[in-house]
Every structure is written in structure tokens, then in C-alpha cells.
């Protein structure tokens, strides 16, 4: 199911032609390509914001974004862990292809430079690009943002808990001071508890300033927030504001950030020519109890169940995405790169990618079907199964997974145990919570999916036993 350069050019040309945008080989008609803003949260639960859930705290800006755009209820990440998830979003490739698994620590090489990022693809089209937030796909000179297609950048190279105050292993993490980077240079050599409360504010201020300065240029703005990944921090302006505890305060500050960004687009008169995508890298880290988000689905972060891989998602593009709508279509982060590139009329990456242009689904065009036969899911280096492109069926291969025994609170980690699942088929239309194995009643479906899964395993995980 690899997506080749030839496939990309064909679908991209059809997409931009249907929208009246410059084609890949045309591009000189004077139309300005659309801007793109991607807000990518860290460990946010599917139900953490209205209108997906009903949290006791208020999230008016996210709710407004949903009213002005489309709420995608079946939006997936390829792996429910930080680095693997971010790598798929930015490269359009499955973890099995890039070999970016799990969460990379300090000094990690990350995403191999042979895989282009969205930043590089759009920069080649004439876009100005920026990332403000948590990077986490490489902490080497050739894998940091300036080398990966981003004109401007600031933030952390990896998760904010990889520091000397880690609740479980401070001695190990203390060897690697958590640093704040700004345009390729370290500006804070040792991030402390005095700095962390300002992260969301700093990322937001940079984002707004970037929009103000680039209103006349096509741009790609990527805002991967450090929050609500533990340890939780928020600025004084939101401390205690939710009345529900620190997690609620943090989520209200993220909601404020979304509002600041969308207001900047409007104030600069570019709202109508900007596509905004809001989602999370994976589900909540539930072992942290009152410092974790909520999901109605099975399990959570670090598993292949929907509690880990299904993220709340909103997309807004005035005049192109119908406002106030809901979509039950299945989509995945791996398709974002080719979709944005097609809308921009950009050349595809020279390397093979796995994502496909899904603009017709996003735009709710009549009869639109997902071009992907399936999406794989994995945890770490272990390939665990597939979900069909139409979202109806999900096949779990036999595998072990972690399940919560007891959550802890106030920044302390709880306890997990290892559980096992055998070969299982779930009807996600009638059982989205993955409670009932319907393998025996749907033998033909199971046989078809087992074949697809085996082909995927042989291609990307040849050493993994069946």
C-alpha cells in the first residue's frame, strides 16, 4: 500500500483542479496557496474537549473551532506513543517503514533525513514554515527542525518529563538537562519548574507573532504543545481557573492558545484561506490519574486499542470544509502530508510514503471513499494489527499489552500489569469499545484481514513471529 510519486502526482492534480487551486505543473495563475496550521497536543484524551466530551472545565475556543469546521470522530494515529506518532504525521510514513518506534530519549537520531517532512515538502513550494513546541523526532544536528524544513522553531527536543525531576527515574534523566531551543540554538540550558509553566504561553506567542509577520506569504505553522503530557504546568493566568484541578487548568490554557491562534488568523484577514487541524498524538496516560485525560474507548496511551490510537480531531477550512458538521469517516495522521501537499500544489517527497490524499473525504464529497485498504497499528516495535480503511473492522493479532491496575494522582505514576489478547476481530461500527470478539461469526472478513496483516508484517516486520 505504498504511495509512490506517480500516485501522488495523479491524485494531487485531481484534487487541486477540483478546488480551483494551482496545479503542480501550473501554479502561476496568481492564486495564493492555502495556509496550514496544525495544533498537535500531547497525551490529550478523546473526551477532553467539548464537543467530544463533557468536561467540567470550559473549552469555548475548541468548541467554536468545531462549530466553524468539521468534527472527525474516527481519526487515528499510527502508534499511541510520542515519537512514532509524530514521525508518521510529519513524514506520511508508517513506523514500520521509518523504524521510528516508541518515545525517543535525549540525543536520539530520530527520523532518518531520507524521509522528507511536511516542512520540507511545503518549503520547496515557497511556503514559510515554523514549528513551536515539542519536536521529539530527532535530537541531532541533521534531525532537528532547522535541518528538517522549518524556517523558524522553538521548544523542547523531547518530552517535558525527560528531566531531573522525573518521578520514577530522576537519577537517569538528571544526566540530560532538559533544554529549550530557539532557531537551532539552546537559549535555556536547564529547564526548571520555573520555566515549564510558560511553555504553552511561549509556543502561543511565537505562533501568533509568526502569523502576524507572514500574513502575505503562504505558511505552514505546526504547534505541537508539550501539554497535557506530565508533568503538568500552566501559567499563573490559568492556575486554579477551571475549579477542577490542575488538569482542567492546563486544558483551559491550551484552549486559550487555540483561541489566540484562530483570532490572529481572523485579525490578519487570512482565516478564509487557512486550513486548521487540531488533534493529539495519542490518548491519555491514564496511570497518572487526576493528571490524565479521559477517553471512552478501551485502554489508553501505549496500546493499540482505540483508547490509545483514536484522537479527537477538528478541521476547519472556510468554504471548503462545511461548518458545524460531523464525520464518521476513518482517517489517519499518515495521510496528512500528501493531503496538504496536494492542496498546496507541492511536489511530493522523493521517497516513498504510505499516506494518501484523502481530501475528498475531508471535504465530504459525495461518494468519497478512503483510498487506504487498511491502517496498521503497533506499540513500540511490535506490529499488533490493522483497521480497515472504512473503519468497520479491526483485527488484533495475538499480542501482550499493558493495562492499568491502579492509577496514582498529583504527578505520580500508577501501576500497570501485562495482559494478553488472542487473535480477535471487532466490529467497530457496532462495538467501538472493542468488547466482543466476533472472529468466528465473520470468518470471511477475518481471513481477508489476516492476509492483509500478514502482507504488512512480511514487508515491514519480517523478523516478528506470526
Protein Blocks (a to p, Z undefined) as FASTA:
>chain_A
ZZcfklmmmmmmmmmmmnopacfklopnopacddddddddehiafklpcckbccfbdcfk
lmmmmmmmccdfbbcdfbfcfklmmmmmmnopafklnopghjddehiabjafklccfklm
mmmnopacddedjekloccfklgfklnopabdcddfbdfklcfklfklmmlmmmmccddd
eehiafbfbdcfklmmmmmmmmmmmmmmmmmmmmmbccddddddfbfcdcddddfklgok
lonojklmmmmmmmmmmmmmmmmmmmnopmmmcccddddfbdcdfknommcccdfbecie
hiabfklmpccdddddehkacghiacfbdcdfklmmmmmmmmnopacdfbdcfbdcfklm
mnopghiacfbfbdcddehjbcfbdcdfklmaccdddddddddfbdceehiacddddddd
ddddddfklmmnopaccklmmmmlmmmmmmmmmmmmmmmmmmbcZZ
